[in-house]
């Protein structure tokens, strides 16, 4: 999965968080990111300026917090 590869690479580089924006209307992508461990942070009003303008949801993945969850789940 591309998202897992991105997160693994960010972890290798010492980053603590990964963030992204998703169109508010893109329900499938939003749910996929949530399933991957991303959480909603803020709504960016009129972030996408094509017609019609649309809000974006900024989502954040906390590498350290999610790794702790994985260790607790996997023993």
C-alpha positions in Angstrom: 0.0 0.0 0.0 1.4 3.4 -1.0 0.4 5.1 2.2 2.3 2.5 4.3 5.4 3.0 2.2 5.1 6.8 2.7 4.7 6.4 6.4 7.6 3.9 6.6 9.9 6.3 4.7 8.9 9.3 6.9 9.7 7.1 10.0 13.1 6.2 8.5 13.8 9.9 8.0 12.9 10.7 11.7 9.7 12.5 11.0 7.0 12.3 13.7 3.9 13.2 11.6 2.6 12.9 8.1 -0.2 15.2 6.9 -2.3 15.4 3.8 -5.4 17.1 2.5 -8.4 15.3 1.1 -11.5 16.8 -0.7 -14.4 16.9 1.7 -16.5 15.2 -1.0 -14.0 12.4 -1.4 -15.6 10.1 1.1 -13.9 6.9 0.0 -10.4 8.5 0.3 -11.3 10.0 3.6 -12.4 6.6 5.0 -9.3 4.9 3.6 -7.0 7.4 5.3 -8.9 7.0 8.6 -8.5 3.2 8.3 -4.8 3.7 7.8 -4.6 5.7 11.0 -4.9 9.3 9.9 -7.1 11.6 12.0 -8.9 14.8 11.0 -7.1 17.9 12.1 -8.8 21.0 10.5 -11.1 22.0 7.6 -9.4 24.3 5.1 -12.2 26.5 3.7 -12.2 26.7 -0.1 -8.8 25.0 -0.3 -9.6 23.7 -3.8 -10.2 26.6 -6.0 -11.5 24.9 -9.2 -15.2 25.4 -9.9 -16.9 25.0 -7.6 -14.6 25.8 -4.8 -14.4 23.0 -2.2 -13.1 22.6 1.4 -10.3 20.2 2.2 -9.9 18.1 5.4 -6.4 18.1 6.7 -5.5 14.8 8.1 -2.5 13.8 10.3 -0.8 10.5 11.0 1.2 10.5 14.2 4.0 8.0 13.6 5.0 7.4 17.2 1.5 7.1 18.6 0.4 4.6 15.8 3.6 2.5 16.3 2.8 2.2 20.0 -0.7 1.0 19.1 0.7 -1.6 16.7 3.1 -2.9 19.3 0.3 -3.2 21.9 -2.0 -5.0 19.3 0.7 -7.3 18.0 2.1 -8.2 21.4 
